[in-house]
C-alpha cells in the first residue's frame, strides 16, 4: 500500500511538474507572439569606411541613385557618378564622393537610402559637401538632405533649379517635388529654395530669396505642400557662405544634422550645425531644435536621402558621409523560429528535474 501510495505520489508530482512546464511554455509563447507582432525597424549605422559612405567606386546596394538633365523640357536619366575608381583622374578608393550634379545647367540628382527606420528613433548624420566648378562665377543651386515617408517604395526626384531636387517648382514649366516628403534641409547657394516658387509660404516675412542660407521646407507630395519653415543666412551668423570658395574640393565643409524625437509633441525637432573648416571638430549652430509639430502627421518610419540641382547657373554638387546613426537602438521582432527555440530551451532546462521526480 505504501509503495502504491508512493507511486501515486510520484505520478502526481510528475503531472504537477508537467502542468507547470506547460503553463510556462504557453506564457512564453504568448509573450513571444505579442513581442513578435511589434513592427521591426532597422538601426541605421554608417561610418566613413562603409561602402554606404559614397567613398568607393561601387554603388552601395542599399541606395537608390537617380539623376537627369533637362533638354527641351524632357528629363534624361543618367547614372550619378561616384568619383572613386581605377581610371586616371579618379579619386582613390575610400577617398571618393557622390556627384549629384555636373557643373551644367538644369541638372538634378538624388540618392535615397532604402532602409526605413522608426520616426521615434531619431537620426544624426554627419557629412562632407563640396560645391565647386561653376562656369560663370555664380554658384547654383544647392543640395538638400531630406526625409520621406518610409513606406515609399519608389522614391522620386523633386524639381530642379531652386527646388534643389526636393520640393516642387511652380514657375516656368511646373515640376513636382518628391513623393511623400516630410522635411528637407537645404544648403542653398543661390537662394531660391526660400521663394514662393519652391512651395507653400505660411510665413511671407521669410518667404523670399535668401542666398547662401540653410533653409528648411516641410511635408509635401508631388504638386502640393512643401511649406517653408525656416531660412537662415550664414552671413547673419558670421559663418561666411554655403558655397565652397575654391574651384576644387579643397574648401569642403562638414554638416551635422540631428533629427530628435520629441516626447512632448510627438514630432521631431531639427538641429543643423556647420563646420566651415571641414575638420568635423569645429561645429557652429545654425538652426537649433526647430520643432516640426506643425508639419502634419508624422509617418511611422522614415527613409533618408540627398538631392541637388542646378538651374541657369551651375556647380558640381558632391557629398560623402562621415557617419549616420539612429539615436535609439532597433527593436527586434521574434518569429516562429525564435519561439520554437525558446520552447526547446525551456524544455531542456526543465527535463533534469522532471526525470528526478519521475524516478522517485
Phi, psi and omega per residue, in radians:
X1 nan -0.763 3.115
X2 -1.068 -0.747 -3.136
X3 -1.081 -0.747 3.133
X4 -1.095 -0.734 3.119
X5 -1.107 -0.655 3.114
X6 -1.101 -0.738 -3.141
X7 -1.130 -0.722 3.112
X8 -1.113 -0.697 3.131
X9 -1.088 -0.751 3.128
X10 -1.111 -0.735 3.128
X11 -1.112 -0.710 3.118
X12 -1.104 -0.746 3.111
X13 -1.084 -0.689 3.128
X14 -1.089 -0.796 -3.118
X15 -1.113 -0.736 3.111
X16 -1.072 -0.750 3.138
X17 -1.134 -0.699 3.137
X18 -1.102 -0.732 3.116
X19 -1.092 -0.693 3.103
X20 -1.084 -0.770 3.133
X21 -1.110 -0.750 -3.137
X22 -1.065 -0.779 3.118
X23 -1.091 -0.690 3.125
X24 -1.106 -0.734 -3.135
X25 -1.164 -0.708 3.122
X26 -1.118 -0.764 3.102
X27 -1.051 -0.777 3.124
X28 -1.114 -0.694 3.142
X29 -1.100 -0.757 3.133
X30 -1.129 -0.704 3.114
X31 -1.097 -0.739 -3.131
X32 -1.139 -0.689 -3.133
X33 -1.143 -0.693 3.101
X34 -1.130 -0.819 3.137
X35 -1.112 -0.690 -3.079
X36 -1.190 -0.410 -3.136
X37 -1.453 -0.170 3.082
X38 -1.161 2.379 -3.082
X39 -1.127 2.294 3.100
X40 -1.453 2.603 3.036
X41 -2.552 2.742 -3.049
X42 -1.454 2.689 2.937
X43 -1.770 2.033 3.131
X44 -1.249 2.289 3.083
X45 -2.639 1.734 3.138
X46 -2.164 2.319 3.032
X47 -2.079 2.958 -3.068
X48 -1.205 -0.226 3.102
X49 -1.586 -0.107 -3.139
X50 -1.433 2.694 3.076
X51 -1.054 -0.527 -3.127
X52 -1.181 -0.101 -3.086
X53 -1.453 -0.109 -3.111
X54 1.315 0.233 -3.073
X55 -1.583 0.010 -3.051
X56 -2.128 3.004 -3.032
X57 -1.465 -0.268 -3.113
X58 -1.610 2.317 3.118
X59 -1.139 2.142 -3.118
X60 -1.064 2.344 -3.085
X61 -1.146 -0.377 -3.111
X62 -1.414 -0.105 -3.022
X63 -1.916 2.524 2.905
X64 -1.775 2.114 -3.140
X65 -1.988 2.344 3.137
X66 -2.647 2.484 3.107
X67 -2.671 3.062 3.135
X68 -3.003 2.887 3.016
X69 -2.180 2.578 -3.043
X70 -1.787 1.971 3.122
X71 -2.154 2.091 -3.116
X72 0.948 0.794 3.091
X73 1.110 0.315 3.109
X74 -2.112 2.248 3.122
X75 -1.435 2.318 3.098
X76 -1.973 2.024 -3.136
X77 -1.204 2.527 3.066
X78 -2.538 2.620 3.103
X79 -1.217 2.370 3.035
X80 -1.218 2.693 -3.023
X81 -1.778 2.194 2.874
X82 -1.603 2.166 -2.924
X83 -1.402 -0.219 3.089
X84 -1.357 2.587 3.114
X85 2.959 -3.111 -3.065
X86 -1.589 -0.121 -3.025
X87 -1.466 2.717 3.081
X88 -0.991 2.336 -3.120
X89 1.584 -0.238 3.084
X90 -1.260 2.723 2.990
X91 -1.302 2.702 3.109
X92 -1.182 2.642 3.048
X93 -0.982 2.324 -3.100
X94 1.557 -0.106 -3.132
X95 -2.151 0.240 -3.048
X96 -1.513 -3.114 -3.128
X97 -2.420 2.788 2.915
X98 -1.650 2.122 3.126
X99 -1.658 1.880 -3.092
X100 -1.402 -0.522 3.042
X101 -2.444 2.647 2.922
X102 -1.402 2.952 3.043
X103 -1.506 1.242 -3.122
X104 -2.569 2.741 -3.095
X105 -1.161 2.729 3.029
X106 0.766 0.907 3.019
X107 -1.753 2.677 2.980
X108 -2.638 2.594 3.116
X109 -2.685 2.671 3.112
X110 -2.531 2.690 3.057
X111 -2.396 2.087 -3.127
X112 -2.047 2.262 3.096
X113 -1.484 1.933 -2.972
X114 -1.485 0.734 2.993
X115 -2.107 2.008 -3.126
X116 -1.371 2.488 3.052
X117 -2.252 2.692 -3.065
X118 -1.127 2.355 3.076
X119 -1.072 -0.447 3.138
X120 -1.351 -0.171 -3.094
X121 -1.519 -0.391 -3.064
X122 1.221 3.073 -3.086
X123 -2.760 2.491 2.931
X124 -2.257 2.224 3.138
X125 -2.233 2.377 3.077
X126 -2.134 2.226 -3.095
X127 -2.526 2.709 3.008
X128 -1.673 2.563 3.011
X129 -2.376 2.646 3.085
X130 -2.445 2.093 3.058
X131 -1.962 2.063 -3.034
X132 -2.777 2.891 2.965
X133 1.603 0.328 -3.109
X134 -1.123 2.716 -3.055
X135 -1.574 -0.448 -2.974
X136 -2.260 0.344 3.085
X137 1.431 0.064 3.119
X138 -2.069 2.079 -3.107
X139 -1.416 2.329 -3.142
X140 -2.915 2.682 -0.116
X141 -1.795 -0.767 3.127
X142 2.736 -2.947 -3.043
X143 -2.445 2.672 3.141
X144 -2.274 2.395 2.825
X145 -1.740 2.298 -3.038
X146 -2.478 2.871 3.022
X147 -2.096 2.385 3.012
X148 -2.092 2.902 3.073
X149 -1.012 2.231 -3.076
X150 -1.141 -0.250 3.113
X151 -1.391 -0.111 -3.116
X152 -1.200 2.065 -3.099
X153 -1.596 -0.456 -3.139
X154 -2.206 1.518 3.141
X155 -1.102 2.570 3.105
X156 -2.139 2.853 3.113
X157 -1.661 2.427 3.076
X158 -1.346 -2.984 -3.042
X159 -1.278 2.770 3.105
X160 -1.495 -2.963 -3.132
X161 1.118 -2.401 -3.052
X162 -1.143 -0.290 3.115
X163 -1.304 -0.293 3.023
X164 1.057 0.444 3.091
X165 1.377 0.092 3.107
X166 -1.960 -1.021 -3.022
X167 -1.613 -3.080 3.115
X168 -1.464 2.942 3.016
X169 -2.288 2.057 -3.057
X170 -1.669 -0.307 -3.128
X171 -1.471 2.774 -3.133
X172 1.113 -2.274 3.049
X173 -1.503 1.956 -3.101
X174 -0.978 2.486 -3.071
X175 -2.456 2.313 -3.050
X176 -1.307 2.804 3.016
X177 -1.521 -2.927 -3.124
X178 -1.199 2.906 3.053
X179 -1.489 2.203 3.062
X180 0.932 0.834 3.065
X181 -1.238 2.574 3.077
X182 -1.968 -0.857 3.102
X183 -2.680 2.466 3.085
X184 -2.235 2.195 -3.118
X185 -1.912 1.972 -2.963
X186 -1.760 2.474 2.876
X187 -1.817 1.655 -2.884
X188 -1.793 1.942 3.134
X189 -1.340 -0.948 -2.996
X190 -1.409 -0.509 3.028
X191 1.849 -0.081 -3.028
X192 -1.396 -0.145 3.069
X193 -1.112 -0.388 -3.130
X194 -1.651 0.093 -3.121
X195 -1.597 2.839 3.108
X196 -1.076 -0.345 3.141
X197 -1.158 -0.380 -3.011
X198 -1.771 0.230 3.100
X199 2.480 -3.050 -3.075
X200 -1.131 2.704 -3.096
X201 -2.320 1.425 3.129
X202 -1.184 -0.398 3.133
X203 -2.166 1.716 -3.061
X204 -1.149 -0.352 -3.112
X205 -1.191 -0.417 3.133
X206 -1.920 -0.080 -3.044
X207 -1.544 1.372 -3.134
X208 -2.770 2.856 -3.112
X209 -0.957 2.308 -3.109
X210 -2.453 1.470 -3.087
X211 -1.108 2.665 3.061
X212 0.938 0.980 -3.029
X213 -2.287 2.852 2.874
X214 -1.840 2.122 -3.087
X215 -2.260 2.542 -3.088
X216 -2.118 2.183 3.007
X217 -2.002 2.560 -3.030
X218 -1.624 -2.647 -2.974
X219 -1.237 2.500 3.075
X220 -2.881 2.861 3.137
X221 -2.504 1.934 3.075
X222 0.998 -1.738 -2.990
X223 -1.768 0.276 -3.137
X224 -2.558 2.679 3.048
X225 1.584 -2.481 -3.096
X226 1.082 0.916 -3.121
X227 -1.179 2.508 3.058
X228 -1.351 2.134 -3.076
X229 -1.813 -0.519 -3.074
X230 -2.841 2.516 3.077
X231 -2.591 2.071 -3.033
X232 -2.204 2.099 3.068
X233 -1.324 2.310 3.138
X234 -1.143 -0.561 -3.126
X235 -1.118 -0.509 3.120
X236 -1.196 -0.297 3.122
X237 -1.838 0.043 -3.117
X238 1.269 0.458 -3.087
X239 -1.871 0.213 3.056
X240 1.380 -2.214 -3.014
X241 -2.174 2.732 2.944
X242 -1.206 -0.750 -3.104
X243 -1.053 2.418 2.972
X244 -1.391 2.385 -2.856
X245 -1.625 -0.082 3.121
X246 -1.692 2.769 3.135
X247 -1.335 0.026 3.115
X248 -2.355 -2.813 -3.072
X249 -1.566 0.147 -3.045
X250 -1.164 -0.231 3.122
X251 -1.945 0.516 -3.122
X252 -1.057 2.560 -3.128
X253 -1.982 2.907 3.122
X254 -2.167 2.394 -3.121
X255 -2.168 2.463 3.011
X256 -2.182 2.138 -3.136
X257 -2.066 2.255 3.141
X258 -2.085 2.117 3.049
X259 -1.821 1.831 -3.019
X260 -1.843 2.279 3.034
X261 -1.194 2.444 3.141
X262 -2.001 1.930 -3.072
X263 -1.175 -0.414 -3.102
X264 -1.324 -0.787 -3.088
X265 -1.731 -0.174 -3.074
X266 1.050 0.421 3.083
X267 -2.291 2.659 -3.119
X268 -1.265 2.845 2.902
X269 -2.065 2.702 -3.088
X270 -2.077 2.232 3.029
X271 -2.158 2.302 -3.126
X272 -2.160 2.253 3.077
X273 -2.239 2.532 3.126
X274 -2.211 2.352 2.999
X275 -1.840 1.783 -3.089
X276 -1.195 -0.238 3.130
X277 -1.474 -0.268 -3.135
X278 1.284 0.210 -3.116
X279 -1.607 -0.303 -3.072
X280 1.353 0.269 -3.110
X281 -2.182 0.051 -3.017
X282 -2.376 0.908 -3.066
X283 -1.247 2.420 3.068
X284 -2.077 2.365 -3.127
X285 -1.216 2.386 3.059
X286 -2.012 -0.842 3.051
X287 -2.282 2.283 -3.081
X288 -2.125 2.085 3.016
X289 0.876 0.857 3.040
X290 -1.219 2.061 -3.094
X291 -1.333 2.409 3.054
X292 -1.851 0.451 -3.100
X293 -1.101 -0.489 3.122
X294 -1.666 0.293 -3.018
X295 -1.730 0.488 3.125
X296 1.422 -3.055 -3.106
X297 -1.185 2.523 -3.135
X298 -1.575 2.184 3.094
X299 -1.079 2.774 3.080
X300 -1.121 -0.657 -3.112
X301 -2.352 2.801 3.063
X302 -2.147 2.739 2.799
X303 -2.118 2.566 -3.102
X304 -1.862 2.726 3.132
X305 -2.812 2.953 3.027
X306 -2.128 2.583 2.970
X307 -2.520 2.769 3.097
X308 -2.691 2.788 3.129
X309 -2.738 2.843 2.978
X310 -2.166 2.903 3.082
X311 -2.246 -2.084 3.056
X312 -1.275 -0.498 3.080
X313 -1.886 2.961 -2.931
X314 -2.609 2.985 3.039
X315 -2.944 2.704 2.779
X316 -1.208 2.383 3.045
X317 -2.112 1.956 -3.004
X318 -2.211 2.585 -3.097
X319 -2.553 2.627 2.950
X320 -2.620 2.567 -3.009
X321 -1.604 2.351 2.966
X322 -1.557 -0.808 3.083
X323 -2.810 2.646 3.017
X324 -2.573 2.287 -3.091
X325 -2.695 2.481 2.983
X326 -1.268 2.636 -3.062
X327 -1.501 -0.266 3.107
X328 -2.176 2.470 -3.127
X329 -1.163 2.758 -3.130
X330 -1.244 2.716 3.065
X331 -1.755 2.155 -3.140
X332 -1.363 2.699 3.020
X333 -1.987 2.145 -3.127
X334 -1.555 2.258 -3.132
X335 -1.836 -2.936 -3.090
X336 -1.116 -0.618 3.140
X337 -1.083 -0.745 3.114
X338 -1.155 -0.709 3.114
X339 -1.054 -0.797 3.130
X340 -1.095 -0.730 3.138
X341 -1.109 -0.691 3.131
X342 -1.140 -0.698 3.127
X343 -1.107 -0.767 3.120
X344 -1.094 -0.728 -3.136
X345 -1.082 -0.770 3.124
X346 -1.104 -0.698 3.132
X347 -1.120 -0.764 3.140
X348 -1.117 -0.693 3.131
X349 -1.160 -0.551 -3.088
X350 -1.533 -0.349 -3.007
X351 -1.051 -0.751 3.134
X352 -1.010 -0.726 3.137
X353 -1.149 -0.680 3.124
X354 -1.130 -0.719 3.135
X355 -1.096 -0.714 3.137
X356 -1.115 -0.723 3.134
X357 -1.149 -0.685 -3.111
X358 -1.164 -0.722 -3.122
X359 -1.172 -0.565 3.138
X360 -1.320 nan nan
